[in-house]
Amino acid sequence: MMKPKINPDIEAMLLPICYLEHLGNSGPEFRRAVELLPMFNKYEYFWAKITEMKQMMGYAVILPEYKFSKLLSKLEYQMLSSKAIEDINERYLKIPNNKLTSEDKTSILYGLDTFYSKVEFSLIPFYNHYRATKHDRIAYSGLSVLYFMTLMVNLMDTIKGEMKNTEEKINAITEELKKVGIDTEGDDTQHKQDAINKIDNEISEKQLDLLMHHFRVEPENKQELFSSQMFSGFSLSNVFEDNLDLDNKSLESNYIRLIHEQVEKTFTELSEHRQATLTGFIALHFDVIKEADYLRTSNNYTSLPTFLRDRVKGVLKSTKGKSK
């Protein structure tokens, strides 16, 4: 008996379920972060229920083949960045006649350390930025809504708690908002006081109790959740201002462009050619650019650095053409 094809409207339910299963199978740090989210930790045998729900749906409809990327642990990311720097040193900085002085090489190696440190949470956390697929990005944005609600509800809990001093409340709300990438340093004290009064006056105890039931983190779990690998790099702008409509092919060019933007900021003294070459090597180690493309017999390039430079320049030229 043939299964009916999936109704597009059910996608909003299937994708998160499959993604949660993916997180649970990806490592203890990801599993634990999910378990700490108040929306999920109220359910006993949560992971078994996720698997059961997916299996039940599979009996009724043909499940889509979601493409999720391999999640990197912090240690795996450190290993990737170390291997990348070593490879760039061997296959670019040390090659003969590259016209780089010893000071240039030392500066580039230092800059690479800086680059990999700064881009740890450049797109979405998990240390797998520049590898995230379209399905990763859509599913994580949904998960981020739950985390954002958790932050906001716990902020309201703080405001409505024992703190009586207005200045303390203002400092508390400022620090909490900073965690999600909202800068309120430029706002005056009265503006912040008005925001506090609005929460105090407009949210009833009944409404707050309902929110607390679904989103309040227990004190003993609060710091663990907020500093977990899954959310410690959470940024409101990175998650919610991202373009979730890009398909996986378009994401390759998008990631090359984003890497290049950070390379420009890190290596301001280098020429455009060298910035493009470094961008290519970095993209290569994030598996955005495939070395197999360089090794094809139909390829006329005689050196990997030249191939990578031109690949990046082609993407940047195409991007600039579309933006005009």
MARZA-948407 format. One record per residue (C-alpha): residue number from 1; y, z, x; residue in one letter. Coordinates in nm, 2 decimals, always signed. Last residue first. Example, Ala and Ser with C-alpha at 12.3 -4.5 7.8 and 13.67 -1.06 7.14 Angstrom:
! residues 2
[2; [-0.11; +0.71; +1.37]; "S"]
[1; [-0.45; +0.78; +1.23]; "A"]
//
This chain:
! residues 324
[324; [+4.65; -0.85; +2.40]; "K"]
[323; [+4.38; -0.59; +2.38]; "S"]
[322; [+4.09; -0.84; +2.38]; "K"]
[321; [+4.21; -1.01; +2.70]; "G"]
[320; [+4.24; -0.67; +2.87]; "K"]
[319; [+3.88; -0.58; +2.78]; "T"]
[318; [+3.75; -0.92; +2.91]; "S"]
[317; [+3.93; -0.88; +3.24]; "K"]
[316; [+3.80; -0.52; +3.28]; "L"]
[315; [+3.44; -0.63; +3.20]; "V"]
[314; [+3.46; -0.92; +3.45]; "G"]
[313; [+3.61; -0.69; +3.71]; "K"]
[312; [+3.32; -0.45; +3.67]; "V"]
[311; [+3.06; -0.72; +3.72]; "R"]
[310; [+3.26; -0.87; +4.01]; "D"]
[309; [+3.27; -0.54; +4.20]; "R"]
[308; [+2.90; -0.47; +4.13]; "L"]
[307; [+2.79; -0.82; +4.26]; "F"]
[306; [+3.01; -0.78; +4.57]; "T"]
[305; [+2.87; -0.43; +4.64]; "P"]
[304; [+2.51; -0.56; +4.60]; "L"]
[303; [+2.54; -0.84; +4.86]; "S"]
[302; [+2.44; -1.21; +4.87]; "T"]
[301; [+2.53; -1.29; +4.52]; "Y"]
[300; [+2.39; -1.62; +4.39]; "N"]
[299; [+2.17; -1.47; +4.12]; "N"]
[298; [+1.91; -1.70; +3.98]; "S"]
[297; [+1.63; -1.51; +4.16]; "T"]
[296; [+1.72; -1.20; +3.98]; "R"]
[295; [+1.78; -0.90; +4.20]; "L"]
[294; [+2.14; -0.84; +4.09]; "Y"]
[293; [+2.04; -0.82; +3.72]; "D"]
[292; [+1.75; -0.59; +3.82]; "A"]
[291; [+2.01; -0.35; +3.96]; "E"]
[290; [+2.11; -0.27; +3.60]; "K"]
[289; [+2.46; -0.17; +3.51]; "I"]
[288; [+2.49; +0.13; +3.27]; "V"]
[287; [+2.20; +0.31; +3.44]; "D"]
[286; [+2.42; +0.60; +3.52]; "F"]
[285; [+2.35; +0.52; +3.88]; "H"]
[284; [+2.46; +0.16; +3.84]; "L"]
[283; [+2.78; +0.27; +3.66]; "A"]
[282; [+2.87; +0.48; +3.97]; "I"]
[281; [+2.80; +0.19; +4.20]; "F"]
[280; [+3.01; -0.05; +3.98]; "G"]
[279; [+3.30; +0.19; +3.95]; "T"]
[278; [+3.29; +0.22; +4.33]; "L"]
[277; [+3.32; -0.16; +4.36]; "T"]
[276; [+3.60; -0.18; +4.11]; "A"]
[275; [+3.80; +0.09; +4.29]; "Q"]
[274; [+3.74; -0.10; +4.62]; "R"]
[273; [+3.87; -0.43; +4.48]; "H"]
[272; [+4.17; -0.26; +4.31]; "E"]
[271; [+4.27; -0.11; +4.64]; "S"]
[270; [+4.22; +0.25; +4.72]; "L"]
[269; [+4.50; +0.52; +4.74]; "E"]
[268; [+4.46; +0.63; +4.37]; "T"]
[267; [+4.10; +0.71; +4.41]; "F"]
[266; [+4.05; +0.99; +4.15]; "T"]
[265; [+4.28; +0.86; +3.87]; "K"]
[264; [+4.16; +0.50; +3.92]; "E"]
[263; [+3.80; +0.62; +3.93]; "V"]
[262; [+3.86; +0.80; +3.60]; "Q"]
[261; [+3.98; +0.48; +3.43]; "E"]
[260; [+3.69; +0.29; +3.59]; "H"]
[259; [+3.43; +0.51; +3.44]; "I"]
[258; [+3.59; +0.47; +3.10]; "L"]
[257; [+3.59; +0.09; +3.14]; "R"]
[256; [+3.23; +0.08; +3.26]; "I"]
[255; [+3.13; +0.30; +2.96]; "Y"]
[254; [+3.30; +0.07; +2.71]; "N"]
[253; [+3.14; -0.24; +2.86]; "S"]
[252; [+2.79; -0.08; +2.83]; "E"]
[251; [+2.89; +0.06; +2.48]; "L"]
[250; [+2.94; -0.29; +2.35]; "S"]
[249; [+2.57; -0.36; +2.41]; "K"]
[248; [+2.47; -0.04; +2.24]; "N"]
[247; [+2.67; -0.10; +1.93]; "D"]
[246; [+3.03; +0.03; +1.90]; "L"]
[245; [+3.10; +0.18; +1.55]; "D"]
[244; [+3.13; +0.54; +1.67]; "L"]
[243; [+3.46; +0.49; +1.84]; "N"]
[242; [+3.55; +0.83; +1.98]; "D"]
[241; [+3.85; +1.02; +1.84]; "E"]
[240; [+3.62; +1.29; +1.69]; "F"]
[239; [+3.41; +1.37; +1.99]; "V"]
[238; [+3.64; +1.34; +2.29]; "N"]
[237; [+3.95; +1.47; +2.10]; "S"]
[236; [+3.77; +1.78; +1.97]; "L"]
[235; [+3.63; +1.87; +2.31]; "S"]
[234; [+3.30; +2.04; +2.36]; "F"]
[233; [+3.21; +2.09; +2.72]; "G"]
[232; [+3.04; +2.42; +2.67]; "S"]
[231; [+2.87; +2.28; +2.36]; "F"]
[230; [+2.52; +2.17; +2.45]; "M"]
[229; [+2.51; +2.35; +2.78]; "Q"]
[228; [+2.56; +2.68; +2.60]; "S"]
[227; [+2.88; +2.87; +2.67]; "S"]
[226; [+2.99; +2.90; +2.31]; "F"]
[225; [+2.64; +2.97; +2.19]; "L"]
[224; [+2.57; +3.24; +2.44]; "E"]
[223; [+2.91; +3.40; +2.38]; "Q"]
[222; [+2.85; +3.43; +2.01]; "K"]
[221; [+2.49; +3.54; +2.01]; "N"]
[220; [+2.53; +3.92; +2.04]; "E"]
[219; [+2.84; +3.91; +1.81]; "P"]
[218; [+2.64; +3.73; +1.53]; "E"]
[217; [+2.78; +3.38; +1.47]; "V"]
[216; [+2.94; +3.32; +1.14]; "R"]
[215; [+2.89; +2.97; +0.99]; "F"]
[214; [+2.68; +2.97; +0.67]; "H"]
[213; [+2.72; +3.33; +0.54]; "H"]
[212; [+3.07; +3.36; +0.69]; "M"]
[211; [+3.19; +3.06; +0.49]; "L"]
[210; [+3.06; +3.21; +0.17]; "L"]
[209; [+3.22; +3.55; +0.26]; "D"]
[208; [+3.55; +3.37; +0.33]; "L"]
[207; [+3.55; +3.21; -0.01]; "Q"]
[206; [+3.48; +3.53; -0.18]; "K"]
[205; [+3.74; +3.72; +0.02]; "E"]
[204; [+3.99; +3.46; -0.08]; "S"]
[203; [+4.15; +3.21; +0.16]; "I"]
[202; [+4.51; +3.14; +0.08]; "E"]
[201; [+4.70; +3.45; +0.19]; "N"]
[200; [+4.54; +3.55; +0.52]; "D"]
[199; [+4.48; +3.19; +0.63]; "I"]
[198; [+4.84; +3.10; +0.54]; "K"]
[197; [+4.97; +3.41; +0.71]; "N"]
[196; [+4.80; +3.31; +1.03]; "I"]
[195; [+4.95; +2.96; +1.02]; "A"]
[194; [+5.29; +3.10; +0.95]; "D"]
[193; [+5.26; +3.34; +1.25]; "Q"]
[192; [+5.17; +3.04; +1.47]; "K"]
[191; [+5.49; +2.85; +1.36]; "H"]
[190; [+5.69; +3.17; +1.40]; "Q"]
[189; [+5.57; +3.21; +1.76]; "T"]
[188; [+5.68; +2.86; +1.87]; "D"]
[187; [+5.43; +2.58; +1.92]; "D"]
[186; [+5.43; +2.41; +2.27]; "G"]
[185; [+5.13; +2.61; +2.39]; "E"]
[184; [+4.93; +2.49; +2.09]; "T"]
[183; [+4.68; +2.27; +2.27]; "D"]
[182; [+4.37; +2.18; +2.07]; "I"]
[181; [+4.08; +2.09; +2.30]; "G"]
[180; [+3.80; +2.27; +2.12]; "V"]
[179; [+3.82; +2.58; +2.34]; "K"]
[178; [+4.20; +2.57; +2.34]; "K"]
[177; [+4.18; +2.65; +1.97]; "L"]
[176; [+4.01; +2.98; +2.04]; "E"]
[175; [+4.26; +3.08; +2.30]; "E"]
[174; [+4.56; +3.01; +2.08]; "T"]
[173; [+4.41; +3.19; +1.78]; "I"]
[172; [+4.35; +3.50; +1.99]; "A"]
[171; [+4.69; +3.50; +2.14]; "N"]
[170; [+4.85; +3.47; +1.80]; "I"]
[169; [+4.63; +3.75; +1.66]; "K"]
[168; [+4.72; +3.97; +1.96]; "E"]
[167; [+5.09; +3.90; +1.90]; "E"]
[166; [+5.06; +3.99; +1.54]; "T"]
[165; [+4.91; +4.33; +1.61]; "N"]
[164; [+4.66; +4.44; +1.34]; "K"]
[163; [+4.33; +4.32; +1.49]; "M"]
[162; [+4.05; +4.49; +1.29]; "E"]
[161; [+3.92; +4.17; +1.13]; "G"]
[160; [+4.09; +3.90; +0.93]; "K"]
[159; [+4.21; +3.72; +1.24]; "I"]
[158; [+3.88; +3.75; +1.42]; "T"]
[157; [+3.68; +3.64; +1.12]; "D"]
[156; [+3.92; +3.35; +1.09]; "M"]
[155; [+3.84; +3.25; +1.45]; "L"]
[154; [+3.47; +3.29; +1.37]; "N"]
[153; [+3.51; +3.05; +1.08]; "V"]
[152; [+3.70; +2.80; +1.30]; "M"]
[151; [+3.45; +2.80; +1.58]; "L"]
[150; [+3.15; +2.77; +1.34]; "T"]
[149; [+3.32; +2.49; +1.16]; "M"]
[148; [+3.36; +2.31; +1.49]; "F"]
[147; [+2.99; +2.36; +1.57]; "Y"]
[146; [+2.89; +2.22; +1.23]; "L"]
[145; [+3.12; +1.92; +1.27]; "V"]
[144; [+2.99; +1.88; +1.63]; "S"]
[143; [+2.64; +1.82; +1.49]; "L"]
[142; [+2.77; +1.53; +1.29]; "G"]
[141; [+2.94; +1.39; +1.60]; "S"]
[140; [+2.62; +1.44; +1.79]; "Y"]
[139; [+2.43; +1.22; +1.54]; "A"]
[138; [+2.68; +0.94; +1.56]; "I"]
[137; [+2.70; +0.95; +1.94]; "R"]
[136; [+2.33; +0.97; +2.00]; "D"]
[135; [+2.26; +0.68; +1.75]; "H"]
[134; [+2.51; +0.46; +1.93]; "K"]
[133; [+2.34; +0.54; +2.26]; "T"]
[132; [+2.46; +0.80; +2.51]; "A"]
[131; [+2.40; +0.70; +2.88]; "R"]
[130; [+2.76; +0.71; +2.99]; "Y"]
[129; [+2.75; +1.08; +2.93]; "H"]
[128; [+2.41; +1.24; +2.98]; "N"]
[127; [+2.53; +1.58; +3.11]; "Y"]
[126; [+2.43; +1.74; +2.77]; "F"]
[125; [+2.80; +1.71; +2.66]; "P"]
[124; [+2.96; +1.42; +2.49]; "I"]
[123; [+3.21; +1.18; +2.64]; "L"]
[122; [+3.36; +1.31; +2.96]; "S"]
[121; [+3.17; +1.64; +2.98]; "F"]
[120; [+3.06; +1.63; +3.35]; "E"]
[119; [+3.33; +1.37; +3.43]; "V"]
[118; [+3.55; +1.60; +3.65]; "K"]
[117; [+3.27; +1.72; +3.87]; "S"]
[116; [+3.12; +1.38; +3.93]; "Y"]
[115; [+3.47; +1.24; +4.02]; "F"]
[114; [+3.56; +1.53; +4.26]; "T"]
[113; [+3.24; +1.49; +4.46]; "D"]
[112; [+3.31; +1.11; +4.47]; "L"]
[111; [+3.66; +1.18; +4.60]; "G"]
[110; [+3.52; +1.38; +4.89]; "Y"]
[109; [+3.29; +1.10; +4.98]; "L"]
[108; [+3.58; +0.85; +4.95]; "I"]
[107; [+3.80; +1.06; +5.18]; "S"]
[106; [+3.53; +1.09; +5.44]; "T"]
[105; [+3.48; +0.71; +5.43]; "K"]
[104; [+3.85; +0.64; +5.46]; "D"]
[103; [+3.89; +0.88; +5.75]; "E"]
[102; [+3.60; +0.71; +5.93]; "S"]
[101; [+3.78; +0.38; +5.88]; "T"]
[100; [+3.67; +0.13; +5.62]; "L"]
[99; [+3.68; -0.24; +5.71]; "K"]
[98; [+3.35; -0.31; +5.54]; "N"]
[97; [+3.23; -0.49; +5.86]; "N"]
[96; [+2.89; -0.33; +5.88]; "P"]
[95; [+2.75; -0.13; +5.58]; "I"]
[94; [+2.79; +0.24; +5.61]; "K"]
[93; [+3.03; +0.30; +5.31]; "L"]
[92; [+2.85; +0.07; +5.08]; "Y"]
[91; [+2.47; +0.09; +5.08]; "R"]
[90; [+2.42; +0.42; +5.26]; "E"]
[89; [+2.73; +0.61; +5.14]; "N"]
[88; [+2.70; +0.48; +4.79]; "I"]
[87; [+2.33; +0.58; +4.79]; "D"]
[86; [+2.40; +0.94; +4.91]; "E"]
[85; [+2.68; +0.97; +4.65]; "I"]
[84; [+2.44; +0.85; +4.37]; "A"]
[83; [+2.16; +1.08; +4.48]; "K"]
[82; [+2.39; +1.38; +4.48]; "S"]
[81; [+2.52; +1.28; +4.13]; "S"]
[80; [+2.17; +1.24; +3.99]; "L"]
[79; [+2.05; +1.56; +4.14]; "M"]
[78; [+2.34; +1.75; +3.99]; "Q"]
[77; [+2.28; +1.59; +3.65]; "Y"]
[76; [+1.92; +1.69; +3.67]; "E"]
[75; [+2.01; +2.05; +3.74]; "L"]
[74; [+2.26; +2.06; +3.45]; "K"]
[73; [+1.98; +1.92; +3.22]; "S"]
[72; [+1.99; +1.56; +3.13]; "L"]
[71; [+1.91; +1.43; +2.78]; "L"]
[70; [+1.71; +1.11; +2.76]; "K"]
[69; [+1.89; +0.87; +2.53]; "S"]
[68; [+1.82; +0.83; +2.16]; "F"]
[67; [+1.73; +0.50; +2.00]; "K"]
[66; [+1.63; +0.54; +1.63]; "Y"]
[65; [+1.35; +0.33; +1.51]; "E"]
[64; [+1.41; +0.35; +1.13]; "P"]
[63; [+1.15; +0.53; +0.92]; "L"]
[62; [+0.96; +0.32; +0.68]; "I"]
[61; [+0.96; +0.51; +0.36]; "V"]
[60; [+0.75; +0.76; +0.16]; "A"]
[59; [+0.49; +0.90; +0.40]; "Y"]
[58; [+0.75; +0.90; +0.68]; "G"]
[57; [+0.98; +1.12; +0.46]; "M"]
[56; [+0.71; +1.38; +0.46]; "M"]
[55; [+0.66; +1.36; +0.84]; "Q"]
[54; [+1.03; +1.40; +0.90]; "K"]
[53; [+1.05; +1.70; +0.68]; "M"]
[52; [+0.74; +1.86; +0.84]; "E"]
[51; [+0.89; +1.81; +1.19]; "T"]
[50; [+1.21; +1.98; +1.09]; "I"]
[49; [+1.02; +2.26; +0.91]; "K"]
[48; [+0.82; +2.33; +1.23]; "A"]
[47; [+1.14; +2.35; +1.42]; "W"]
[46; [+1.30; +2.60; +1.18]; "F"]
[45; [+1.00; +2.84; +1.16]; "Y"]
[44; [+1.23; +3.09; +0.98]; "E"]
[43; [+1.56; +2.95; +0.86]; "Y"]
[42; [+1.88; +3.15; +0.90]; "K"]
[41; [+1.91; +3.02; +1.26]; "N"]
[40; [+2.00; +2.67; +1.14]; "F"]
[39; [+2.34; +2.68; +0.98]; "M"]
[38; [+2.43; +2.97; +1.21]; "P"]
[37; [+2.40; +2.76; +1.52]; "L"]
[36; [+2.21; +2.97; +1.77]; "L"]
[35; [+1.88; +2.78; +1.72]; "E"]
[34; [+2.05; +2.45; +1.81]; "V"]
[33; [+2.17; +2.60; +2.14]; "A"]
[32; [+1.82; +2.73; +2.21]; "R"]
[31; [+1.65; +2.39; +2.16]; "R"]
[30; [+1.90; +2.23; +2.39]; "F"]
[29; [+1.85; +2.48; +2.67]; "E"]
[28; [+1.47; +2.48; +2.62]; "P"]
[27; [+1.43; +2.11; +2.68]; "G"]
[26; [+1.43; +1.77; +2.52]; "S"]
[25; [+1.17; +1.81; +2.24]; "N"]
[24; [+1.40; +2.03; +2.02]; "G"]
[23; [+1.69; +1.79; +2.09]; "L"]
[22; [+1.48; +1.49; +1.97]; "H"]
[21; [+1.37; +1.68; +1.66]; "E"]
[20; [+1.73; +1.76; +1.59]; "L"]
[19; [+1.81; +1.39; +1.63]; "Y"]
[18; [+1.54; +1.28; +1.39]; "C"]
[17; [+1.67; +1.52; +1.13]; "I"]
[16; [+2.03; +1.42; +1.19]; "P"]
[15; [+1.94; +1.05; +1.15]; "L"]
[14; [+1.73; +1.09; +0.84]; "L"]
[13; [+1.99; +1.26; +0.62]; "M"]
[12; [+2.29; +1.03; +0.66]; "A"]
[11; [+2.04; +0.74; +0.66]; "E"]
[10; [+1.94; +0.82; +0.31]; "I"]
[9; [+2.22; +0.60; +0.17]; "D"]
[8; [+2.09; +0.29; +0.35]; "P"]
[7; [+1.77; +0.30; +0.14]; "N"]
[6; [+1.47; +0.27; +0.36]; "I"]
[5; [+1.22; +0.00; +0.30]; "K"]
[4; [+0.95; +0.07; +0.05]; "P"]
[3; [+0.60; +0.15; +0.20]; "K"]
[2; [+0.33; -0.11; +0.15]; "M"]
[1; [+0.00; +0.00; +0.00]; "M"]
//
